[in-house]
Amino acid sequence: MENSIHFTLKPSTIESLQTYAQILDKDVSLLIEEALDAYFAEVQKGFLEKNIADENALTNLDYDEFWDGVEL
């Protein structure tokens, strides 16, 4: 199984990566890995929030709708 992906970055992105790698004293690969981890966490958070909103939309009844037809 191949563990590499080939992709192209803009020259300005490469320059920024090299600059931040120097400033933070980290390897460029580590910076990319950390950035992707943060991105994936944000996307996952968005999915979860959307899922909760969708569930709330399905169960969002007002008081009268909820108790309509219930005999106490």
Sine and cosine of phi, psi and omega as CSV:
sin_phi,cos_phi,sin_psi,cos_psi,sin_omega,cos_omega
0.00,0.00,0.72,-0.69,-0.03,-1.00
-1.00,0.06,0.74,-0.67,-0.02,-1.00
-0.95,-0.30,0.41,0.91,0.01,-1.00
-0.80,-0.60,0.50,-0.87,0.04,-1.00
-0.79,-0.61,0.69,-0.72,0.03,-1.00
-0.98,-0.20,0.78,-0.63,0.01,-1.00
-0.53,-0.85,0.22,-0.97,-0.03,-1.00
-0.88,-0.47,0.68,-0.74,0.06,-1.00
-0.89,-0.45,0.50,-0.87,0.08,-1.00
-0.91,0.42,0.52,-0.85,0.04,-1.00
-0.82,0.57,-0.60,0.80,0.00,-1.00
-0.92,0.39,-0.55,0.83,0.04,-1.00
-0.93,0.36,-0.67,0.75,0.04,-1.00
-0.89,0.46,-0.68,0.74,0.03,-1.00
-0.88,0.47,-0.68,0.73,0.02,-1.00
-0.90,0.44,-0.68,0.74,0.03,-1.00
-0.86,0.51,-0.71,0.71,0.00,-1.00
-0.91,0.41,-0.64,0.77,0.01,-1.00
-0.90,0.43,-0.76,0.65,0.00,-1.00
-0.91,0.41,-0.56,0.83,0.05,-1.00
-0.87,0.49,-0.66,0.75,0.04,-1.00
-0.93,0.38,-0.73,0.68,-0.04,-1.00
-0.87,0.49,-0.70,0.71,-0.07,-1.00
-1.00,0.01,-0.06,1.00,-0.04,-1.00
0.80,0.60,0.78,0.63,0.03,-1.00
-0.76,-0.65,0.38,-0.93,0.07,-1.00
-0.96,0.29,0.57,-0.82,0.01,-1.00
-0.84,0.54,-0.64,0.77,0.01,-1.00
-0.87,0.49,-0.64,0.77,0.02,-1.00
-0.91,0.41,-0.66,0.75,0.04,-1.00
-0.87,0.50,-0.70,0.72,0.01,-1.00
-0.90,0.44,-0.69,0.72,0.01,-1.00
-0.87,0.49,-0.71,0.70,0.01,-1.00
-0.90,0.43,-0.66,0.75,0.01,-1.00
-0.90,0.43,-0.68,0.74,0.03,-1.00
-0.92,0.40,-0.64,0.77,0.05,-1.00
-0.86,0.51,-0.70,0.72,0.01,-1.00
-0.90,0.43,-0.66,0.75,0.02,-1.00
-0.88,0.47,-0.74,0.68,-0.01,-1.00
-0.89,0.46,-0.61,0.79,0.04,-1.00
-0.90,0.44,-0.67,0.75,0.03,-1.00
-0.91,0.42,-0.67,0.75,0.02,-1.00
-0.90,0.43,-0.69,0.72,0.02,-1.00
-0.88,0.48,-0.67,0.75,0.03,-1.00
-0.88,0.48,-0.68,0.74,0.04,-1.00
-0.89,0.46,-0.66,0.75,0.05,-1.00
-0.88,0.48,-0.70,0.71,-0.02,-1.00
-0.90,0.43,-0.68,0.74,0.02,-1.00
-0.90,0.44,-0.65,0.76,0.03,-1.00
-0.91,0.42,-0.66,0.75,0.01,-1.00
-0.89,0.46,-0.69,0.73,0.03,-1.00
-0.90,0.43,-0.67,0.74,0.02,-1.00
-0.90,0.44,-0.64,0.76,0.03,-1.00
-0.90,0.43,-0.66,0.75,0.03,-1.00
-0.91,0.42,-0.66,0.75,0.02,-1.00
-0.90,0.43,-0.58,0.81,0.01,-1.00
-0.91,0.41,-0.53,0.85,0.01,-1.00
-0.97,0.23,-0.44,0.90,-0.10,-1.00
-0.90,-0.44,0.24,0.97,-0.09,-1.00
-1.00,0.05,0.99,0.16,0.03,-1.00
-0.98,-0.19,0.59,-0.81,0.10,-0.99
-0.99,0.17,0.10,-0.99,-0.10,-1.00
-0.83,0.56,-0.75,0.67,-0.04,-1.00
-0.91,0.42,-0.65,0.76,0.02,-1.00
-0.90,0.43,-0.65,0.76,-0.04,-1.00
-0.90,0.44,-0.71,0.71,-0.09,-1.00
-1.00,-0.04,0.00,1.00,-0.02,-1.00
-0.86,0.52,0.82,-0.57,0.06,-1.00
1.00,0.06,-0.04,1.00,-0.01,-1.00
-1.00,0.05,0.82,-0.57,0.05,-1.00
-0.99,-0.12,0.82,-0.57,0.03,-1.00
-0.95,-0.30,0.00,0.00,0.00,0.00
